[in-house]
Amino acid sequence: MSGHSKWATTKHKKAVVDARRGKLFARLIKNIEVAARQGGGDPAGNPTLYDAIQKARKSSVPLDNIDRAVKRGSGAEAGGADYQTIMYEGYGPNGVAVLVECLTDNRNRAASEVRVALTRNGGSMADPGSVSYLFSRKGVVMVPRAEGVDEDSILAAVLEVGAEEVNDLGDIFEVVSEAGDVVAVRTALQGSDIDYDSAEATFVPSMSVPVDADTARKVFRLVEALEDSDDVQNVYTNVDVSDEVLASLDA
């Protein structure tokens, strides 16, 4: 029986990973569709589409799926949905700030699912503007650590094009800029033959709040519940989880 239970556990873990990959693929495809609708289906003339495609390819989304999403978004193929971007604001456990970015074709469904996920996981909805002021819109480019790629070489490539800081996150570097400079930063990295994983405008907390293991666990559970909604594209919080707290959660 021990062999059977080990297989059941492995199968369950694989199912969870596959489900998450499916949700990730769906989010990346949606980004491509919206970018193509807003700026046209040619990545060479649409930097947002270019970056959405690059991120999808890095995440192993099949090229066929990417191509169909571009065609749906640009109108070359029927079937594209009319997605709206909606931001919801909320508080998580212990008053942690939460921003929820939705891309949806049904505003009522999105609002309901966000509200339910928040209230069931120790949080609550907040009035517009009461949380968003704690975040700034920034450009973020993620650069994997590789031979010959370190903080100095990245800084040398991007300092002249608006990069504000380079953060060493272990096996990856985070290059932060103003949101409007993200394409220039990404282009500068490419010009220096430095590979990158993703480049996008995102929300970064102006000030992070350190949390203990119990609060971190609750916040992670809340984020997972929010991300289970097909309408939710991104969840941003202002928690600062230290390496020690992460290690204790893993243990």
MARBA-3410 file (N, C-alpha, C, O; in Angstrom, 1 decimal):
251
0.8,-1.2,0.0,0.0,0.0,0.0,0.9,1.3,0.0,0.5,2.3,-0.5 ~ 2.0,1.2,0.6,2.9,2.4,0.7,3.2,2.8,-0.7,3.3,4.0,-1.0 ~ 3.5,1.9,-1.6,3.8,2.2,-3.0,2.6,2.9,-3.7,2.8,3.9,-4.4 ~ 1.4,2.4,-3.4,0.2,3.0,-4.0,0.0,4.4,-3.5,-0.2,5.3,-4.3 ~ 0.2,4.7,-2.1,0.0,6.0,-1.6,1.0,7.0,-2.1,0.7,8.1,-2.3
2.2,6.5,-2.3,3.3,7.3,-2.9,2.9,7.8,-4.3,3.1,8.9,-4.7 ~ 2.3,6.8,-5.1,1.9,7.2,-6.5,0.8,8.2,-6.4,0.7,9.1,-7.2 ~ -0.2,7.9,-5.5,-1.4,8.8,-5.4,-0.9,10.2,-5.1,-1.4,11.2,-5.6 ~ 0.1,10.4,-4.2,0.6,11.7,-3.8,1.3,12.3,-5.0,1.0,13.5,-5.2 ~ 2.1,11.6,-5.7,2.8,12.1,-6.8,1.8,12.6,-7.9,2.0,13.6,-8.5
0.8,11.7,-8.1,-0.2,12.0,-9.1,-1.0,13.3,-8.8,-1.2,14.2,-9.6 ~ -1.3,13.5,-7.5,-2.0,14.7,-7.0,-1.1,15.9,-7.2,-1.6,16.9,-7.7 ~ 0.2,15.8,-6.9,1.1,16.9,-7.0,1.2,17.3,-8.5,1.2,18.5,-8.9 ~ 1.2,16.3,-9.4,1.4,16.6,-10.8,0.1,17.2,-11.3,0.2,18.1,-12.1 ~ -1.1,16.8,-10.8,-2.3,17.4,-11.2,-2.4,18.9,-10.8,-2.9,19.7,-11.6
-1.9,19.2,-9.6,-1.9,20.6,-9.2,-0.9,21.4,-10.1,-1.3,22.5,-10.5 ~ 0.2,20.9,-10.4,1.2,21.6,-11.2,0.6,21.8,-12.6,0.7,22.9,-13.2 ~ 0.0,20.7,-13.2,-0.6,20.8,-14.5,-1.7,21.9,-14.5,-1.9,22.6,-15.5 ~ -2.5,21.9,-13.4,-3.6,22.9,-13.4,-3.1,24.3,-13.3,-3.6,25.2,-14.0 ~ -2.0,24.5,-12.5,-1.4,25.8,-12.4,-0.8,26.2,-13.8,-0.9,27.3,-14.2
-0.2,25.2,-14.5,0.4,25.5,-15.8,-0.7,25.9,-16.7,-0.5,26.8,-17.5 ~ -1.8,25.2,-16.7,-3.0,25.5,-17.5,-3.5,26.9,-17.3,-3.8,27.6,-18.2 ~ -3.5,27.3,-16.0,-4.0,28.6,-15.7,-2.9,29.7,-16.1,-3.3,30.7,-16.6 ~ -1.7,29.3,-16.0,-0.6,30.2,-16.4,-0.7,30.4,-17.9,-0.6,31.5,-18.4 ~ -0.8,29.3,-18.7,-0.9,29.4,-20.1,-2.1,30.3,-20.5,-2.0,31.1,-21.4
-3.3,30.1,-19.8,-4.5,30.9,-20.1,-4.2,32.3,-19.9,-4.7,33.2,-20.7 ~ -3.5,32.7,-18.8,-3.2,34.1,-18.6,-2.3,34.7,-19.6,-2.5,35.8,-20.1 ~ -1.3,33.9,-20.0,-0.3,34.4,-21.0,-1.0,34.6,-22.4,-0.7,35.6,-23.1 ~ -1.9,33.7,-22.7,-2.6,33.7,-24.0,-3.5,35.0,-24.0,-3.6,35.7,-25.0 ~ -4.2,35.2,-22.8,-5.1,36.4,-22.7,-4.3,37.7,-22.9,-4.7,38.6,-23.6
-3.1,37.8,-22.3,-2.2,38.9,-22.5,-1.9,39.2,-23.9,-1.9,40.3,-24.4 ~ -1.6,38.1,-24.7,-1.2,38.2,-26.1,-2.4,38.7,-26.9,-2.3,39.6,-27.7 ~ -3.6,38.2,-26.6,-4.8,38.6,-27.3,-5.1,40.1,-27.1,-5.4,40.8,-28.1 ~ -5.0,40.5,-25.9,-5.3,41.9,-25.6,-4.3,42.8,-26.2,-4.6,43.9,-26.7 ~ -3.0,42.5,-26.1,-1.9,43.3,-26.7,-2.1,43.4,-28.2,-1.9,44.5,-28.8
-2.5,42.3,-28.9,-2.7,42.4,-30.3,-3.9,43.2,-30.7,-3.9,43.9,-31.7 ~ -5.0,43.2,-29.8,-6.2,44.0,-30.1,-5.9,45.5,-29.9,-6.4,46.3,-30.7 ~ -5.0,45.8,-29.0,-4.8,47.2,-28.7,-3.7,47.8,-29.6,-3.8,49.0,-29.9 ~ -2.7,47.0,-30.0,-1.6,47.6,-30.8,-1.4,47.0,-32.1,-0.4,47.3,-32.8 ~ -2.2,46.0,-32.5,-2.0,45.4,-33.8,-1.2,44.1,-33.7,-0.6,43.8,-32.6
-1.3,43.2,-34.7,-0.8,41.9,-34.6,0.7,41.7,-35.0,1.2,40.6,-35.1 ~ 1.4,42.8,-35.3,2.8,42.7,-35.7,3.7,43.0,-34.5,3.8,44.2,-34.1 ~ 4.4,42.0,-33.9,5.2,42.2,-32.8,6.3,43.3,-33.0,6.8,44.0,-32.1 ~ 6.8,43.4,-34.2,7.9,44.4,-34.5,7.4,45.8,-34.3,8.2,46.7,-33.9 ~ 6.1,46.1,-34.5,5.6,47.4,-34.3,4.8,47.5,-33.0,4.2,48.6,-32.8
4.7,46.5,-32.2,3.9,46.5,-31.0,4.7,45.9,-29.9,4.7,44.7,-29.6 ~ 5.5,46.7,-29.1,6.4,46.2,-28.1,5.7,45.4,-27.0,6.2,44.4,-26.5 ~ 4.4,45.8,-26.7,3.7,45.1,-25.6,3.4,43.7,-26.1,3.5,42.7,-25.3 ~ 3.0,43.5,-27.3,2.8,42.2,-27.9,4.1,41.4,-28.0,4.1,40.2,-27.6 ~ 5.1,42.0,-28.4,6.4,41.3,-28.4,6.8,40.7,-27.1,7.2,39.6,-27.0
6.7,41.6,-26.0,7.0,41.1,-24.7,6.1,40.0,-24.2,6.5,39.1,-23.5 ~ 4.8,40.1,-24.5,3.8,39.1,-24.1,4.1,37.8,-24.8,4.0,36.7,-24.2 ~ 4.5,37.8,-26.1,4.9,36.6,-26.8,6.2,36.0,-26.2,6.2,34.8,-26.0 ~ 7.2,36.8,-25.9,8.4,36.3,-25.3,8.2,35.6,-24.0,8.7,34.6,-23.8 ~ 7.3,36.2,-23.2,7.0,35.6,-21.9,6.4,34.3,-22.0,6.7,33.3,-21.3
5.4,34.2,-23.0,4.7,33.0,-23.2,5.7,31.9,-23.7,5.6,30.7,-23.3 ~ 6.6,32.3,-24.6,7.5,31.3,-25.2,8.5,30.8,-24.1,8.8,29.6,-24.0 ~ 8.9,31.7,-23.2,9.8,31.3,-22.1,9.1,30.3,-21.1,9.7,29.5,-20.5 ~ 7.7,30.4,-21.1,6.9,29.6,-20.2,6.4,28.3,-21.0,5.6,27.6,-20.5 ~ 7.0,28.1,-22.2,6.7,26.9,-23.0,5.3,26.8,-23.5,4.8,25.7,-23.7
4.6,27.9,-23.7,3.3,27.9,-24.3,3.5,27.5,-25.8,4.4,28.1,-26.4 ~ 2.8,26.5,-26.3,3.0,26.1,-27.7,2.8,27.2,-28.7,2.0,28.1,-28.5 ~ 3.7,27.2,-29.7,3.7,28.3,-30.7,2.4,28.4,-31.4,2.0,29.5,-31.8 ~ 1.7,27.3,-31.6,0.4,27.3,-32.3,-0.6,28.1,-31.5,-1.4,28.9,-32.1 ~ -0.6,27.9,-30.2,-1.5,28.7,-29.3,-1.2,30.2,-29.3,-2.1,31.0,-29.4
0.1,30.5,-29.4,0.5,31.9,-29.4,0.0,32.5,-30.7,-0.6,33.6,-30.7 ~ 0.2,31.8,-31.8,-0.2,32.3,-33.1,-1.7,32.6,-33.2,-2.1,33.6,-33.8 ~ -2.5,31.6,-32.7,-3.9,31.8,-32.8,-4.4,32.9,-31.9,-5.3,33.7,-32.3 ~ -3.7,33.2,-30.8,-4.1,34.3,-29.9,-3.8,35.6,-30.6,-4.6,36.5,-30.5 ~ -2.7,35.7,-31.3,-2.4,36.9,-32.0,-3.5,37.2,-33.1,-3.9,38.3,-33.3
-3.9,36.1,-33.8,-4.9,36.2,-34.9,-6.2,36.6,-34.3,-6.9,37.5,-34.9 ~ -6.6,36.0,-33.2,-7.9,36.4,-32.5,-7.9,37.8,-32.1,-8.8,38.6,-32.3 ~ -6.8,38.3,-31.5,-6.7,39.6,-31.0,-6.7,40.7,-32.1,-7.3,41.7,-31.9 ~ -6.0,40.4,-33.2,-5.9,41.3,-34.2,-7.1,41.3,-35.2,-7.2,42.1,-36.1 ~ -8.0,40.3,-35.0,-9.2,40.2,-35.8,-9.0,39.4,-37.1,-9.9,39.3,-37.9
-7.8,38.8,-37.2,-7.5,37.9,-38.4,-8.3,36.6,-38.3,-8.5,35.9,-39.3 ~ -8.7,36.3,-37.1,-9.4,35.0,-36.8,-10.6,35.3,-35.9,-10.4,36.1,-34.9 ~ -11.7,34.7,-36.1,-12.9,35.0,-35.2,-12.7,34.3,-33.8,-11.9,33.4,-33.6 ~ -13.4,34.8,-32.8,-13.5,34.1,-31.5,-12.9,34.9,-30.4,-12.9,34.4,-29.3 ~ -12.3,36.1,-30.6,-11.7,36.8,-29.5,-12.7,37.4,-28.6,-13.8,37.9,-29.1
-12.5,37.4,-27.3,-13.4,38.0,-26.3,-13.0,39.5,-26.1,-11.9,39.9,-26.4 ~ -14.0,40.3,-25.6,-13.7,41.7,-25.4,-13.4,41.8,-23.9,-14.2,42.1,-23.1 ~ -12.1,41.7,-23.6,-11.6,41.7,-22.2,-11.4,43.2,-21.8,-11.0,44.1,-22.5 ~ -11.8,43.4,-20.5,-11.6,44.7,-19.8,-10.6,44.5,-18.7,-10.6,43.5,-18.0 ~ -9.7,45.5,-18.5,-8.8,45.4,-17.3,-9.5,46.2,-16.2,-9.9,47.3,-16.3
-9.6,45.5,-15.1,-10.2,46.1,-13.9,-9.3,45.8,-12.7,-8.8,44.7,-12.5 ~ -9.1,46.8,-11.9,-8.2,46.7,-10.7,-9.2,46.7,-9.4,-10.0,47.6,-9.3 ~ -9.0,45.7,-8.6,-9.7,45.7,-7.3,-8.7,45.8,-6.2,-7.5,45.4,-6.3 ~ -9.1,46.5,-5.1,-8.2,46.8,-4.0,-8.8,46.1,-2.8,-10.0,46.0,-2.6 ~ -7.9,45.6,-1.9,-8.3,44.9,-0.7,-7.3,44.9,0.4,-6.1,45.3,0.2
-7.7,44.3,1.5,-6.8,44.1,2.6,-6.8,42.6,2.8,-7.8,41.9,2.8 ~ -5.6,42.1,3.1,-5.4,40.7,3.4,-5.3,40.5,4.9,-5.6,41.4,5.7 ~ -4.9,39.3,5.4,-4.7,39.1,6.8,-3.7,40.1,7.4,-2.7,40.5,6.8 ~ -4.0,40.5,8.6,-3.2,41.5,9.3,-3.0,42.9,8.6,-2.1,43.6,8.8 ~ -4.1,43.2,7.8,-4.1,44.5,7.1,-3.1,44.6,5.9,-2.8,45.7,5.5
-2.6,43.5,5.4,-1.7,43.5,4.3,-2.4,44.1,3.1,-3.6,43.8,2.8 ~ -1.7,45.0,2.3,-2.3,45.6,1.1,-2.3,44.6,-0.1,-1.3,44.0,-0.3 ~ -3.5,44.6,-0.8,-3.6,43.6,-1.9,-4.2,44.4,-3.1,-5.2,45.0,-3.0 ~ -3.5,44.3,-4.2,-4.1,44.8,-5.5,-4.3,43.6,-6.4,-3.5,42.7,-6.6 ~ -5.5,43.5,-7.0,-5.9,42.4,-7.8,-6.2,42.9,-9.2,-7.1,43.7,-9.4
-5.4,42.5,-10.2,-5.6,43.0,-11.6,-6.4,41.9,-12.4,-5.9,40.7,-12.5 ~ -7.5,42.2,-12.9,-8.4,41.3,-13.6,-8.4,41.7,-15.1,-8.4,42.8,-15.4 ~ -8.5,40.7,-15.9,-8.7,40.8,-17.3,-9.9,39.9,-17.6,-9.8,38.7,-17.6 ~ -11.1,40.6,-17.8,-12.3,39.8,-17.8,-13.3,40.3,-18.9,-13.3,41.4,-19.3 ~ -14.2,39.4,-19.3,-15.3,39.8,-20.2,-16.6,39.8,-19.4,-17.7,39.9,-20.0
-16.5,39.7,-18.1,-17.7,39.7,-17.2,-17.3,40.4,-15.9,-16.8,39.7,-15.0 ~ -17.6,41.7,-15.8,-17.2,42.5,-14.6,-17.9,41.9,-13.4,-17.2,41.9,-12.3 ~ -19.1,41.6,-13.4,-19.8,41.1,-12.2,-19.2,39.8,-11.7,-19.1,39.7,-10.5 ~ -18.9,38.9,-12.6,-18.3,37.6,-12.1,-17.0,37.9,-11.5,-16.7,37.3,-10.4 ~ -16.2,38.7,-12.1,-14.8,39.0,-11.6,-14.9,39.6,-10.2,-14.2,39.2,-9.3
-15.8,40.6,-10.0,-15.9,41.3,-8.7,-16.4,40.3,-7.6,-15.9,40.3,-6.5 ~ -17.3,39.4,-8.0,-17.8,38.4,-7.1,-16.8,37.4,-6.6,-16.6,37.1,-5.5 ~ -16.0,36.9,-7.6,-15.0,35.9,-7.3,-13.8,36.5,-6.4,-13.3,35.9,-5.6 ~ -13.5,37.8,-6.7,-12.4,38.5,-5.9,-12.9,38.7,-4.5,-12.2,38.4,-3.5 ~ -14.2,39.1,-4.4,-14.7,39.3,-3.0,-14.8,38.1,-2.2,-14.4,38.1,-1.0
-15.2,37.0,-2.8,-15.3,35.7,-2.1,-14.0,35.2,-1.7,-13.8,34.7,-0.6 ~ -13.0,35.3,-2.6,-11.6,34.8,-2.2,-11.1,35.6,-1.1,-10.4,35.1,-0.2 ~ -11.3,36.9,-1.1,-10.8,37.8,0.0,-11.5,37.4,1.3,-10.8,37.2,2.3 ~ -12.8,37.4,1.3,-13.5,37.2,2.6,-13.3,35.8,3.2,-13.3,35.6,4.4 ~ -13.1,34.8,2.3,-12.9,33.5,2.8,-11.5,33.2,3.3,-11.2,32.2,4.0
-10.6,34.2,3.1,-9.2,34.0,3.4,-8.7,35.1,4.3,-7.5,35.6,4.2 ~ -9.5,35.6,5.2,-9.1,36.6,6.1,-8.9,38.0,5.6,-8.2,38.8,6.2 ~ -9.5,38.3,4.5,-9.3,39.7,3.9,-10.7,40.4,3.7,-11.7,39.9,4.1 ~ -10.6,41.5,3.0,-11.8,42.3,2.7,-11.6,43.2,1.5,-10.4,43.6,1.3 ~ -12.6,43.6,0.8,-12.5,44.5,-0.3,-12.3,45.9,0.3,-12.6,46.2,1.5
-11.6,46.8,-0.4,-11.3,48.1,0.0,-11.9,49.1,-1.0,-12.0,48.8,-2.2 ~ -12.1,50.3,-0.6,-12.6,51.4,-1.5,-11.5,51.7,-2.5,-10.3,51.7,-2.2 ~ -11.9,52.1,-3.7,-10.9,52.5,-4.7,-10.0,53.6,-4.2,-10.5,54.6,-3.7 ~ -8.7,53.4,-4.4,-7.7,54.5,-4.0,-7.2,54.3,-2.6,-6.2,54.9,-2.3 ~ -7.8,53.4,-1.8,-7.4,53.3,-0.4,-6.1,52.4,-0.3,-5.5,52.4,0.8
-5.9,51.6,-1.3,-4.7,50.7,-1.3,-3.7,51.0,-2.4,-2.5,50.9,-2.2 ~ -4.3,51.4,-3.6,-3.4,51.6,-4.8,-2.3,52.6,-4.6,-1.3,52.5,-5.2 ~ -2.5,53.6,-3.7,-1.5,54.6,-3.5,-0.2,54.0,-2.8,0.8,54.7,-2.9 ~ -0.3,52.8,-2.3,0.9,52.2,-1.7,1.7,51.5,-2.7,2.8,50.9,-2.4 ~ 1.3,51.5,-4.0,2.1,50.8,-5.1,2.4,51.8,-6.2,1.7,52.8,-6.4
3.5,51.6,-6.9,3.9,52.4,-8.0,3.9,51.5,-9.3,4.3,50.4,-9.2 ~ 3.5,52.1,-10.4,3.6,51.4,-11.7,5.1,51.4,-12.1,5.6,52.5,-12.3 ~ 5.7,50.3,-12.3,7.1,50.2,-12.7,7.4,49.2,-13.8,6.5,48.4,-14.1 ~ 8.5,49.4,-14.5,8.9,48.4,-15.5,9.8,47.5,-14.8,10.7,47.9,-14.1 ~ 9.6,46.2,-15.0,10.4,45.1,-14.4,10.9,44.1,-15.4,10.0,43.5,-16.1
12.2,44.0,-15.5,12.7,43.0,-16.4,13.5,42.0,-15.6,14.3,42.3,-14.8 ~ 13.2,40.7,-15.8,13.8,39.6,-15.0,14.9,39.0,-15.9,14.6,38.5,-17.0 ~ 16.1,39.0,-15.4,17.3,38.4,-16.1,17.9,37.2,-15.3,18.3,37.4,-14.2 ~ 17.9,36.1,-16.0,18.4,34.9,-15.3,19.9,35.0,-15.1,20.6,35.5,-16.0 ~ 20.4,34.5,-14.0,21.9,34.5,-13.7,22.5,33.5,-14.7,22.0,32.4,-14.9
23.6,33.9,-15.3,24.3,33.1,-16.3,25.8,33.4,-16.3,26.2,34.4,-15.7 ~ 26.6,32.7,-17.0,28.0,32.9,-17.1,28.2,34.3,-17.7,27.7,34.6,-18.8 ~ 29.0,35.1,-17.0,29.3,36.5,-17.6,28.2,37.5,-17.3,28.3,38.7,-17.6 ~ 27.1,37.0,-16.7,26.0,38.0,-16.3,25.9,38.2,-14.8,25.6,37.3,-14.1 ~ 26.3,39.4,-14.4,26.2,39.7,-13.0,25.6,41.1,-12.8,25.3,41.8,-13.8
25.5,41.6,-11.6,25.0,42.9,-11.4,25.7,44.0,-12.2,25.0,44.9,-12.7 ~ 27.0,44.0,-12.2,27.8,45.0,-12.9,27.6,45.0,-14.4,27.4,46.1,-15.0 ~ 27.5,43.8,-15.0,27.3,43.8,-16.5,25.9,44.2,-16.8,25.7,44.9,-17.9 ~ 24.9,43.9,-16.0,23.6,44.4,-16.3,23.5,45.9,-16.1,22.9,46.6,-17.0 ~ 24.1,46.4,-15.0,24.1,47.8,-14.8,24.7,48.6,-16.0,24.2,49.6,-16.4
25.8,48.1,-16.4,26.5,48.7,-17.5,25.7,48.8,-18.8,25.7,49.7,-19.6 ~ 24.8,47.8,-19.0,24.0,47.7,-20.2,22.8,48.6,-20.1,22.3,49.2,-21.1 ~ 22.3,48.8,-18.9,20.9,49.5,-18.8,21.0,50.9,-18.1,19.9,51.6,-18.0 ~ 22.1,51.3,-17.5,22.2,52.5,-16.8,21.8,53.8,-17.6,21.2,54.7,-17.1 ~ 22.1,53.8,-18.9,21.9,54.9,-19.7,20.5,55.0,-20.2,20.1,56.0,-20.8
19.7,54.0,-20.0,18.3,54.0,-20.7,17.2,54.0,-19.6,16.1,53.7,-20.0 ~ 17.5,54.4,-18.4,16.4,54.7,-17.5,16.3,53.7,-16.4,15.3,53.8,-15.6 ~ 17.2,52.6,-16.3,17.0,51.7,-15.2,17.3,52.4,-13.9,18.3,53.2,-13.8 ~ 16.5,52.1,-12.9,16.7,52.7,-11.6,17.5,51.8,-10.6,18.3,52.3,-9.8 ~ 17.3,50.5,-10.7,18.0,49.6,-9.8,18.1,48.2,-10.3,17.2,47.8,-11.1
19.1,47.5,-9.9,19.2,46.1,-10.2,19.3,45.3,-8.9,20.2,45.5,-8.1 ~ 18.3,44.4,-8.7,18.3,43.6,-7.4,18.7,42.2,-7.7,18.1,41.5,-8.6 ~ 19.6,41.7,-6.9,20.0,40.3,-7.0,19.1,39.4,-6.2,19.1,39.5,-4.9 ~ 18.3,38.6,-6.8,17.3,37.7,-6.1,17.8,36.3,-6.1,16.9,35.4,-5.9 ~ 19.1,36.0,-6.2,19.6,34.7,-6.2,19.9,34.1,-7.5,21.0,34.4,-8.1
18.9,33.4,-8.1,19.2,32.8,-9.4,18.7,33.7,-10.6,18.7,33.3,-11.7 ~ 18.2,34.9,-10.2,17.7,35.8,-11.2,17.9,37.2,-10.7,17.9,37.5,-9.5 ~ 18.0,38.2,-11.6,18.2,39.6,-11.3,16.9,40.3,-11.7,16.3,40.0,-12.8 ~ 16.5,41.3,-10.9,15.3,42.1,-11.2,15.8,43.5,-11.6,16.5,44.2,-10.8 ~ 15.5,44.0,-12.8,15.9,45.3,-13.2,14.6,46.2,-13.2,13.7,45.9,-13.9
14.7,47.2,-12.4,13.5,48.1,-12.2,13.7,49.4,-12.9,14.8,50.0,-12.8 ~ 12.6,49.9,-13.5,12.7,51.2,-14.2,11.3,51.9,-14.1,10.4,51.3,-13.6 ~ 11.2,53.1,-14.7,9.8,53.6,-14.9,9.1,52.7,-15.9,9.8,52.1,-16.8 ~ 7.8,52.6,-15.8,7.0,51.8,-16.7,7.3,52.1,-18.1,7.3,51.2,-19.0 ~ 7.4,53.4,-18.4,7.6,53.8,-19.8,9.0,53.5,-20.4,9.2,53.6,-21.6
9.9,53.1,-19.5,11.3,52.8,-20.0,11.5,51.3,-20.1,12.7,50.9,-20.5 ~ 10.5,50.4,-19.9,10.8,49.0,-19.9,11.2,48.5,-21.3,12.1,47.6,-21.3 ~ 10.7,49.0,-22.3,11.1,48.5,-23.7,12.6,48.9,-24.0,13.3,48.2,-24.5 ~ 12.9,50.2,-23.5,14.3,50.6,-23.7,15.3,49.8,-22.9,16.4,49.5,-23.4 ~ 14.9,49.4,-21.7,15.8,48.6,-20.9,15.9,47.2,-21.5,17.0,46.7,-21.6
14.8,46.6,-21.9,14.8,45.3,-22.6,15.7,45.3,-23.8,16.5,44.4,-24.1 ~ 15.5,46.4,-24.6,16.3,46.5,-25.9,17.8,46.6,-25.6,18.6,46.1,-26.3 ~ 18.1,47.4,-24.6,19.5,47.6,-24.2,20.2,46.3,-23.8,21.3,46.0,-24.1 ~ 19.4,45.4,-23.0,19.9,44.1,-22.6,20.2,43.2,-23.8,21.2,42.6,-23.9 ~ 19.2,43.3,-24.8,19.3,42.5,-26.0,20.6,42.9,-26.8,21.3,42.1,-27.3
20.8,44.3,-26.8,21.9,44.8,-27.5,23.3,44.4,-26.9,24.3,44.4,-27.6 ~ 23.2,44.1,-25.6,24.4,43.6,-24.9,24.5,42.1,-24.8,25.3,41.5,-24.1 ~ 23.6,41.4,-25.6,23.6,39.9,-25.6,23.3,39.3,-24.3,23.9,38.3,-23.9 ~ 22.5,40.0,-23.5,22.1,39.5,-22.2,20.6,39.0,-22.3,19.7,39.8,-22.6 ~ 20.4,37.7,-22.0,19.1,37.1,-22.2,18.2,37.5,-21.0,18.7,37.8,-19.9
16.9,37.6,-21.2,16.0,38.0,-20.2,14.8,37.0,-20.2,14.4,36.5,-21.3 ~ 14.1,36.9,-19.1,13.0,36.0,-19.0,11.7,36.7,-19.3,10.8,36.2,-20.0 ~ 11.5,37.9,-18.7,10.3,38.7,-19.0,10.5,40.1,-18.8,11.4,40.6,-18.1 ~ 9.7,40.9,-19.5,9.8,42.4,-19.4,8.3,42.9,-19.4,7.6,42.7,-20.4 ~ 7.9,43.6,-18.4,6.6,44.1,-18.3,6.4,45.2,-17.4,7.2,45.4,-16.5
5.3,46.0,-17.5,5.0,47.0,-16.6,4.2,46.3,-15.5,3.3,45.5,-15.8 ~ 4.5,46.6,-14.2,3.9,45.9,-13.1,3.7,46.8,-11.9,4.2,48.0,-12.0 ~ 3.1,46.4,-10.9,3.0,47.2,-9.7,4.0,46.8,-8.6,4.1,45.6,-8.3 ~ 4.7,47.7,-8.1,5.7,47.5,-7.0,5.3,48.2,-5.8,5.1,49.4,-5.9 ~ 5.3,47.6,-4.6,5.0,48.4,-3.4,6.0,49.4,-3.1,7.2,49.2,-3.2
5.5,50.6,-2.7,6.4,51.7,-2.3,7.1,51.4,-1.0,8.3,51.8,-0.8 ~ 6.4,50.7,-0.2,7.0,50.3,1.1,6.5,48.9,1.5,5.3,48.7,1.5 ~ 7.4,48.0,1.8,7.0,46.6,2.1,6.8,46.4,3.6,7.5,47.1,4.4 ~ 6.0,45.5,4.0,5.7,45.2,5.4,6.2,43.8,5.8,5.8,42.8,5.2 ~ 7.2,43.8,6.7,7.7,42.4,7.1,6.6,41.6,7.8,5.9,42.2,8.6
6.5,40.3,7.5,5.5,39.5,8.1,6.2,38.3,8.7,7.2,37.8,8.3 ~ 5.5,37.7,9.8,6.0,36.4,10.4,5.4,35.3,9.5,4.7,35.4,8.6 ~ 5.8,34.1,9.9,5.5,32.9,9.2,4.0,32.6,9.1,3.5,32.3,8.1 ~ 3.3,32.9,10.2,1.8,32.7,10.2,1.1,33.6,9.2,0.2,33.1,8.5 ~ 1.5,34.9,9.2,0.9,35.8,8.3,1.2,35.5,6.9,0.4,35.6,6.0
2.5,35.2,6.7,3.0,34.8,5.3,2.2,33.6,4.8,1.8,33.7,3.6 ~ 2.0,32.6,5.6,1.2,31.4,5.2,-0.2,31.8,4.8,-0.7,31.4,3.7 ~ -0.8,32.7,5.6,-2.2,33.1,5.3,-2.3,34.0,4.0,-3.2,33.8,3.2 ~ -1.3,34.8,3.8,-1.2,35.7,2.6,-1.0,34.8,1.3,-1.7,35.0,0.3 ~ -0.1,33.8,1.4,0.1,32.9,0.3,-1.2,32.2,-0.1,-1.5,32.0,-1.2
-1.9,31.8,1.0,-3.2,31.1,0.8,-4.2,32.0,0.1,-4.9,31.5,-0.8 ~ -4.2,33.2,0.5,-5.1,34.2,-0.1,-4.8,34.4,-1.6,-5.7,34.4,-2.5 ~ -3.5,34.6,-1.9,-3.0,34.8,-3.3,-3.4,33.6,-4.1,-3.9,33.8,-5.3 ~ -3.2,32.4,-3.6,-3.6,31.2,-4.4,-5.1,31.2,-4.7,-5.5,30.8,-5.8 ~ -5.9,31.6,-3.7,-7.3,31.6,-3.9,-7.7,32.6,-4.9,-8.6,32.3,-5.8
-7.1,33.7,-4.9,-7.4,34.8,-5.9,-7.0,34.3,-7.3,-7.7,34.5,-8.3 ~ -5.8,33.7,-7.4,-5.3,33.2,-8.7,-6.1,32.1,-9.3,-5.9,31.7,-10.4 ~ -6.9,31.4,-8.4,-7.7,30.3,-8.9,-8.8,30.8,-9.8,-9.4,30.1,-10.6 ~ -9.1,32.1,-9.8,-10.1,32.7,-10.6,-9.5,32.9,-12.0,-8.5,33.5,-12.2 ~ -10.3,32.5,-13.0,-9.8,32.7,-14.4,-9.7,34.1,-14.8,-9.0,34.5,-15.8
-10.5,35.0,-14.1,-10.5,36.4,-14.4,-9.3,37.2,-13.9,-9.0,38.3,-14.3 ~ -8.6,36.6,-12.9,-7.5,37.3,-12.2,-6.2,37.1,-13.0,-5.8,35.9,-13.3 ~ -5.6,38.2,-13.4,-4.3,38.1,-14.1,-3.1,38.2,-13.2,-2.2,37.4,-13.3 ~ -3.1,39.1,-12.3,-2.0,39.3,-11.4,-2.5,39.7,-10.0,-3.5,40.4,-9.9 ~ -1.8,39.3,-9.0,-2.1,39.7,-7.6,-0.8,40.3,-7.0,0.3,39.7,-7.1
-0.9,41.6,-6.5,0.2,42.3,-5.9,0.0,42.5,-4.4,-1.1,42.9,-4.0 ~ 1.0,42.3,-3.6,0.9,42.6,-2.2,2.1,43.3,-1.7,3.1,43.4,-2.4 ~ 2.0,43.9,-0.5,3.2,44.7,0.0,3.9,43.9,1.1,4.5,44.5,2.0 ~ 3.8,42.5,1.1,4.4,41.8,2.2,5.9,41.6,1.8,6.3,41.5,0.7 ~ 6.7,41.6,2.9,8.1,41.3,2.7,8.4,40.1,3.5,8.4,40.1,4.8
8.6,39.0,2.8,8.9,37.7,3.5,10.4,37.4,3.5,11.0,37.2,2.4 ~ 10.9,37.4,4.6,12.4,37.2,4.8,12.8,35.7,4.4,11.9,34.8,4.3 ~ 14.1,35.5,4.1,14.6,34.2,3.8,14.3,33.2,4.9,14.0,32.0,4.7 ~ 14.4,33.7,6.2,14.2,32.9,7.4,12.8,32.4,7.4,12.5,31.2,7.7 ~ 11.9,33.3,7.2,10.4,32.9,7.2,10.1,32.0,6.1,9.4,31.0,6.3
10.7,32.2,4.9,10.4,31.3,3.8,11.0,29.9,4.1,10.3,28.9,3.8 ~ 12.2,29.9,4.7,12.8,28.6,5.1,11.9,27.8,6.1,11.7,26.6,6.0 ~ 11.3,28.6,7.0,10.5,27.9,8.0,9.2,27.4,7.4,8.7,26.4,7.8 ~ 8.7,28.1,6.4,7.5,27.6,5.7,7.8,26.4,4.9,7.0,25.4,4.9 ~ 8.9,26.3,4.2,9.3,25.2,3.5,9.5,24.0,4.4,9.2,22.8,4.0
10.0,24.2,5.6,10.3,23.1,6.5,9.0,22.5,7.0,8.9,21.6,7.8
END
